[in-house]
Amino acid sequence: QVQLVESGGGLVQAGGSLRLSCAASGRISSIGAMRWYRQAPGKQRELVAGITSRGGTNYGDSVKGRFTISRDNAKNTVYLQLNSLEPGDTAVYYCNAAMYNGVAFLDYWGQGTQVTVSS
């Protein structure tokens, strides 16, 4: 069974840092783009950052210059370094990946990890 498992969330003061990890496991032939989304209470889910299999990255406007996405293809893992955190970054962060199971690329989601930033 293919799955994504996030870790690294928690409670941090404004200005602090966190590092989120998302590991893919199961019968995976290859992984395409990997992304982090977030959803705050009462708001729509928004794209935070994405990274292609070759390392190309893109970021949401609100996190540019503060967050950094990276991946370790050997470990099937994507990371999100969150620096200079603000209360507005409080949300559940979800990992998303397109993974090839030998037949087709399918879209997978992790269960989410809570990030809470106190002022």
N, CA and C atoms as a LAMMPS dump frame, in Angstrom:
ITEM: TIMESTEP
0
ITEM: NUMBER OF ATOMS
357
ITEM: BOX BOUNDS ff ff ff
-5.0000000000000000e+02 5.0000000000000000e+02
-5.0000000000000000e+02 5.0000000000000000e+02
-5.0000000000000000e+02 5.0000000000000000e+02
ITEM: ATOMS id mol type element x y z
1 1 1 N 0.846 -1.189 0
2 1 2 C 0 0 0
3 1 3 C 0.883 1.241 0
4 2 1 N 0.644 2.104 -0.961
5 2 2 C 1.43 3.338 -1.066
6 2 3 C 0.87 4.364 -0.108
7 3 1 N 1.746 5.021 0.63
8 3 2 C 1.285 6.06 1.535
9 3 3 C 2.349 7.122 1.747
10 4 1 N 1.884 8.287 2.204
11 4 2 C 2.755 9.399 2.574
12 4 3 C 2.557 9.66 4.055
13 5 1 N 3.659 9.798 4.766
14 5 2 C 3.58 10.028 6.205
15 5 3 C 4.383 11.274 6.554
16 6 1 N 3.674 12.272 7.094
17 6 2 C 4.326 13.525 7.476
18 6 3 C 4.759 13.478 8.93
19 7 1 N 5.742 14.302 9.249
20 7 2 C 6.197 14.464 10.628
21 7 3 C 6.866 15.819 10.753
22 8 1 N 7.045 16.265 12.001
23 8 2 C 7.797 17.488 12.243
24 8 3 C 6.984 18.69 12.647
25 9 1 N 5.661 18.568 12.648
26 9 2 C 4.854 19.701 13.074
27 9 3 C 4.969 19.938 14.565
28 10 1 N 4.369 21.043 15.021
29 10 2 C 4.406 21.336 16.446
30 10 3 C 4.046 22.769 16.728
31 11 1 N 4.31 23.182 17.96
32 11 2 C 4.033 24.533 18.425
33 11 3 C 5.341 25.3 18.509
34 12 1 N 5.368 26.486 17.927
35 12 2 C 6.579 27.292 17.915
36 12 3 C 6.188 28.762 18.065
37 13 1 N 7.083 29.54 18.627
38 13 2 C 6.829 30.968 18.76
39 13 3 C 7.108 31.681 17.444
40 14 1 N 6.487 32.816 17.26
41 14 2 C 6.725 33.622 16.069
42 14 3 C 8.221 33.921 15.939
43 15 1 N 8.704 33.806 14.715
44 15 2 C 10.121 33.987 14.458
45 15 3 C 10.92 32.701 14.499
46 16 1 N 10.304 31.649 14.974
47 16 2 C 10.981 30.365 15.097
48 16 3 C 10.977 29.576 13.8
49 17 1 N 11.483 28.349 13.906
50 17 2 C 11.627 27.491 12.729
51 17 3 C 11.131 26.082 13.025
52 18 1 N 10.722 25.411 11.978
53 18 2 C 10.361 24.002 12.03
54 18 3 C 10.819 23.354 10.73
55 19 1 N 10.996 22.041 10.777
56 19 2 C 11.287 21.291 9.572
57 19 3 C 10.304 20.138 9.46
58 20 1 N 9.528 20.149 8.387
59 20 2 C 8.575 19.082 8.127
60 20 3 C 9.191 18.049 7.187
61 21 1 N 8.833 16.807 7.41
62 21 2 C 9.28 15.726 6.535
63 21 3 C 8.069 14.948 6.051
64 22 1 N 8.186 14.385 4.877
65 22 2 C 7.125 13.544 4.328
66 22 3 C 7.784 12.392 3.582
67 23 1 N 7.576 11.193 4.08
68 23 2 C 8.201 10.017 3.493
69 23 3 C 7.167 9.171 2.769
70 24 1 N 7.505 8.779 1.556
71 24 2 C 6.641 7.891 0.781
72 24 3 C 7.083 6.446 0.967
73 25 1 N 6.128 5.558 1.09
74 25 2 C 6.464 4.148 1.257
75 25 3 C 5.48 3.287 0.482
76 26 1 N 5.873 2.04 0.25
77 26 2 C 5.016 1.121 -0.492
78 26 3 C 5.619 0.778 -1.834
79 27 1 N 4.804 0.176 -2.692
80 27 2 C 5.269 -0.243 -4.005
81 27 3 C 5.245 0.97 -4.939
82 28 1 N 6.39 1.628 -5.044
83 28 2 C 6.514 2.861 -5.834
84 28 3 C 7.543 2.651 -6.927
85 29 1 N 7.146 2.894 -8.162
86 29 2 C 8.104 2.804 -9.261
87 29 3 C 8.886 4.097 -9.387
88 30 1 N 8.211 5.197 -9.3
89 30 2 C 8.877 6.489 -9.326
90 30 3 C 7.934 7.545 -8.745
91 31 1 N 8.525 8.658 -8.352
92 31 2 C 7.764 9.771 -7.79
93 31 3 C 7.976 11.004 -8.653
94 32 1 N 6.903 11.635 -9.029
95 32 2 C 6.988 12.861 -9.806
96 32 3 C 7.086 14.049 -8.884
97 33 1 N 6.291 15.067 -9.165
98 33 2 C 6.309 16.271 -8.347
99 33 3 C 5.808 15.971 -6.94
100 34 1 N 6.417 16.653 -5.974
101 34 2 C 5.989 16.558 -4.58
102 34 3 C 5.662 17.959 -4.1
103 35 1 N 4.627 18.104 -3.317
104 35 2 C 4.156 19.434 -2.92
105 35 3 C 3.744 19.444 -1.453
106 36 1 N 3.78 20.62 -0.882
107 36 2 C 3.21 20.87 0.44
108 36 3 C 2.06 21.853 0.279
109 37 1 N 0.953 21.514 0.888
110 37 2 C -0.199 22.398 0.963
111 37 3 C -0.463 22.669 2.447
112 38 1 N -1.284 23.68 2.696
113 38 2 C -1.716 23.924 4.065
114 38 3 C -3.166 24.397 4.063
115 39 1 N -3.808 24.129 5.181
116 39 2 C -5.189 24.567 5.337
117 39 3 C -5.402 25.053 6.755
118 40 1 N -5.77 26.318 6.851
119 40 2 C -6.082 26.927 8.143
120 40 3 C -7.586 26.824 8.38
121 41 1 N -8.024 26.877 9.618
122 41 2 C -9.46 26.778 9.92
123 41 3 C -10.261 27.828 9.158
124 42 1 N -11.308 27.397 8.488
125 42 2 C -12.173 28.309 7.77
126 42 3 C -11.627 28.805 6.446
127 43 1 N -10.465 28.293 6.038
128 43 2 C -9.862 28.739 4.784
129 43 3 C -9.686 27.564 3.827
130 44 1 N -9.527 27.89 2.555
131 44 2 C -9.288 26.861 1.554
132 44 3 C -7.851 26.356 1.639
133 45 1 N -7.671 25.126 1.193
134 45 2 C -6.325 24.568 1.133
135 45 3 C -5.53 25.349 0.092
136 46 1 N -4.284 25.715 0.421
137 46 2 C -3.462 26.48 -0.503
138 46 3 C -2.106 25.81 -0.701
139 47 1 N -1.552 26.007 -1.884
140 47 2 C -0.24 25.475 -2.191
141 47 3 C 0.831 26.281 -1.461
142 48 1 N 1.703 25.612 -0.766
143 48 2 C 2.815 26.259 -0.077
144 48 3 C 4.069 26.207 -0.937
145 49 1 N 4.41 25.015 -1.412
146 49 2 C 5.631 24.85 -2.211
147 49 3 C 5.563 23.538 -2.973
148 50 1 N 6.272 23.492 -4.094
149 50 2 C 6.349 22.275 -4.879
150 50 3 C 7.755 22.067 -5.402
151 51 1 N 8.085 20.812 -5.682
152 51 2 C 9.401 20.483 -6.221
153 51 3 C 9.249 19.337 -7.21
154 52 1 N 9.869 19.495 -8.384
155 52 2 C 9.796 18.453 -9.398
156 52 3 C 10.809 17.348 -9.084
157 53 1 N 10.745 16.278 -9.853
158 53 2 C 11.675 15.178 -9.646
159 53 3 C 13.113 15.588 -9.929
160 54 1 N 13.282 16.642 -10.714
161 54 2 C 14.622 17.119 -11.035
162 54 3 C 15.071 18.272 -10.159
163 55 1 N 14.216 18.685 -9.22
164 55 2 C 14.627 19.704 -8.265
165 55 3 C 14.123 21.112 -8.532
166 56 1 N 13.346 21.306 -9.571
167 56 2 C 12.779 22.613 -9.8
168 56 3 C 11.732 22.94 -8.739
169 57 1 N 11.739 24.175 -8.248
170 57 2 C 10.863 24.524 -7.124
171 57 3 C 9.957 25.709 -7.465
172 58 1 N 8.849 25.773 -6.745
173 58 2 C 7.986 26.944 -6.795
174 58 3 C 7.363 27.132 -5.427
175 59 1 N 6.988 28.377 -5.109
176 59 2 C 6.494 28.717 -3.776
177 59 3 C 5.264 29.619 -3.867
178 60 1 N 4.422 29.501 -2.853
179 60 2 C 3.328 30.441 -2.71
180 60 3 C 3.894 31.799 -2.335
181 61 1 N 3.222 32.855 -2.726
182 61 2 C 3.74 34.208 -2.497
183 61 3 C 3.956 34.503 -1.021
184 62 1 N 3.104 33.967 -0.172
185 62 2 C 3.18 34.313 1.249
186 62 3 C 4.359 33.663 1.968
187 63 1 N 5.002 32.696 1.345
188 63 2 C 6.104 31.995 2.023
189 63 3 C 7.451 32.184 1.331
190 64 1 N 7.453 32.861 0.2
191 64 2 C 8.714 33.059 -0.524
192 64 3 C 9.733 33.762 0.358
193 65 1 N 10.957 33.232 0.355
194 65 2 C 12.021 33.812 1.154
195 65 3 C 12.06 33.312 2.582
196 66 1 N 11.011 32.602 3.011
197 66 2 C 10.974 32.095 4.39
198 66 3 C 10.984 30.562 4.438
199 67 1 N 10.35 29.925 3.491
200 67 2 C 10.253 28.459 3.458
201 67 3 C 11.119 27.923 2.329
202 68 1 N 11.654 26.723 2.546
203 68 2 C 12.466 26.061 1.535
204 68 3 C 12.046 24.604 1.406
205 69 1 N 11.733 24.2 0.183
206 69 2 C 11.377 22.809 -0.077
207 69 3 C 12.576 22.08 -0.67
208 70 1 N 12.752 20.835 -0.287
209 70 2 C 13.828 20.013 -0.84
210 70 3 C 13.372 18.558 -0.827
211 71 1 N 14.116 17.715 -1.519
212 71 2 C 13.747 16.304 -1.547
213 71 3 C 14.99 15.43 -1.617
214 72 1 N 14.852 14.23 -1.082
215 72 2 C 15.904 13.226 -1.158
216 72 3 C 15.31 12.047 -1.91
217 73 1 N 15.631 11.93 -3.182
218 73 2 C 15.017 10.896 -4.004
219 73 3 C 15.407 9.489 -3.547
220 74 1 N 16.582 9.341 -2.979
221 74 2 C 17.018 8.031 -2.501
222 74 3 C 16.163 7.556 -1.324
223 75 1 N 15.636 8.517 -0.569
224 75 2 C 14.808 8.192 0.598
225 75 3 C 13.322 8.384 0.328
226 76 1 N 12.963 8.767 -0.896
227 76 2 C 11.555 9.037 -1.231
228 76 3 C 10.93 10.009 -0.235
229 77 1 N 11.672 11.05 0.087
230 77 2 C 11.257 11.985 1.125
231 77 3 C 11.351 13.418 0.632
232 78 1 N 10.356 14.207 1.015
233 78 2 C 10.367 15.634 0.74
234 78 3 C 10.363 16.368 2.072
235 79 1 N 11.045 17.497 2.096
236 79 2 C 11.171 18.291 3.305
237 79 3 C 10.637 19.693 3.061
238 80 1 N 10.238 20.341 4.146
239 80 2 C 9.863 21.742 4.092
240 80 3 C 10.468 22.421 5.313
241 81 1 N 11.433 23.3 5.06
242 81 2 C 12.045 24.081 6.132
243 81 3 C 11.255 25.365 6.272
244 82 1 N 10.733 25.605 7.462
245 82 2 C 9.919 26.775 7.729
246 82 3 C 10.705 27.702 8.657
247 83 1 N 11.078 28.862 8.157
248 83 2 C 11.811 29.844 8.958
249 83 3 C 10.979 31.11 9.102
250 84 1 N 11.36 31.931 10.081
251 84 2 C 10.678 33.209 10.322
252 84 3 C 9.165 33.018 10.38
253 85 1 N 8.746 32.035 11.142
254 85 2 C 7.329 31.695 11.198
255 85 3 C 6.499 32.818 11.791
256 86 1 N 5.294 32.944 11.261
257 86 2 C 4.345 33.974 11.671
258 86 3 C 3.053 33.292 12.122
259 87 1 N 2.263 33.96 12.97
260 87 2 C 0.99 33.352 13.385
261 87 3 C 0.112 32.97 12.194
262 88 1 N 0.223 33.701 11.117
263 88 2 C -0.549 33.4 9.921
264 88 3 C -0.145 32.107 9.233
265 89 1 N 0.957 31.524 9.648
266 89 2 C 1.387 30.236 9.089
267 89 3 C 0.725 29.056 9.805
268 90 1 N -0.034 29.351 10.844
269 90 2 C -0.712 28.29 11.573
270 90 3 C -1.712 27.579 10.67
271 91 1 N -1.561 26.264 10.557
272 91 2 C -2.413 25.469 9.673
273 91 3 C -2.037 24.002 9.807
274 92 1 N -2.854 23.16 9.199
275 92 2 C -2.463 21.768 8.994
276 92 3 C -1.738 21.71 7.658
277 93 1 N -0.552 21.145 7.67
278 93 2 C 0.266 21.04 6.475
279 93 3 C 0.168 19.624 5.913
280 94 1 N -0.138 19.554 4.615
281 94 2 C -0.33 18.282 3.943
282 94 3 C 0.718 18.076 2.855
283 95 1 N 1.195 16.868 2.785
284 95 2 C 2.119 16.475 1.728
285 95 3 C 1.317 15.842 0.579
286 96 1 N 1.743 16.125 -0.631
287 96 2 C 1.082 15.589 -1.821
288 96 3 C 2.139 15.122 -2.802
289 97 1 N 1.895 13.999 -3.447
290 97 2 C 2.872 13.505 -4.418
291 97 3 C 2.183 12.717 -5.518
292 98 1 N 2.732 12.835 -6.706
293 98 2 C 2.298 12.02 -7.832
294 98 3 C 3.248 10.837 -7.909
295 99 1 N 2.709 9.629 -7.729
296 99 2 C 3.57 8.452 -7.679
297 99 3 C 3.127 7.415 -8.702
298 100 1 N 4.112 6.831 -9.367
299 100 2 C 3.85 5.852 -10.426
300 100 3 C 3.875 4.464 -9.808
301 101 1 N 2.765 3.751 -9.98
302 101 2 C 2.658 2.426 -9.36
303 101 3 C 2.907 1.289 -10.336
304 102 1 N 3.485 1.637 -11.491
305 102 2 C 3.761 0.635 -12.504
306 102 3 C 2.741 0.638 -13.623
307 103 1 N 1.63 1.322 -13.356
308 103 2 C 0.568 1.399 -14.362
309 103 3 C 0.286 2.849 -14.731
310 104 1 N 0.178 3.698 -13.724
311 104 2 C -0.141 5.102 -13.958
312 104 3 C 0.344 5.94 -12.785
313 105 1 N 0.463 7.249 -13.035
314 105 2 C 0.747 8.188 -11.945
315 105 3 C -0.573 8.47 -11.222
316 106 1 N -0.538 8.31 -9.92
317 106 2 C -1.702 8.599 -9.095
318 106 3 C -1.347 9.662 -8.067
319 107 1 N -2.344 10.382 -7.627
320 107 2 C -2.166 11.47 -6.683
321 107 3 C -2.382 10.94 -5.264
322 108 1 N -1.409 11.186 -4.393
323 108 2 C -1.506 10.719 -3.014
324 108 3 C -1.375 11.891 -2.049
325 109 1 N -2.027 11.754 -0.886
326 109 2 C -1.986 12.77 0.16
327 109 3 C -1.6 12.12 1.484
328 110 1 N -0.856 12.885 2.282
329 110 2 C -0.582 12.46 3.64
330 110 3 C -1.736 12.835 4.553
331 111 1 N -1.602 12.473 5.812
332 111 2 C -2.684 12.697 6.77
333 111 3 C -2.655 14.097 7.356
334 112 1 N -1.563 14.805 7.159
335 112 2 C -1.446 16.163 7.659
336 112 3 C -0.7 16.247 8.977
337 113 1 N -0.019 17.37 9.181
338 113 2 C 0.673 17.616 10.438
339 113 3 C 0.407 19.062 10.852
340 114 1 N 0.078 19.253 12.118
341 114 2 C -0.327 20.566 12.605
342 114 3 C 0.893 21.436 12.911
343 115 1 N 0.847 22.652 12.393
344 115 2 C 1.844 23.674 12.742
345 115 3 C 1.1 24.825 13.401
346 116 1 N 1.51 25.158 14.606
347 116 2 C 0.887 26.253 15.338
348 116 3 C 1.963 27.257 15.732
349 117 1 N 1.753 28.509 15.343
350 117 2 C 2.715 29.573 15.625
351 117 3 C 2.062 30.56 16.588
352 118 1 N 2.656 30.712 17.748
353 118 2 C 2.115 31.628 18.748
354 118 3 C 2.78 32.996 18.642
355 119 1 N 2.02 34.018 18.977
356 119 2 C 2.548 35.393 18.858
357 119 3 C 3.233 35.831 20.142
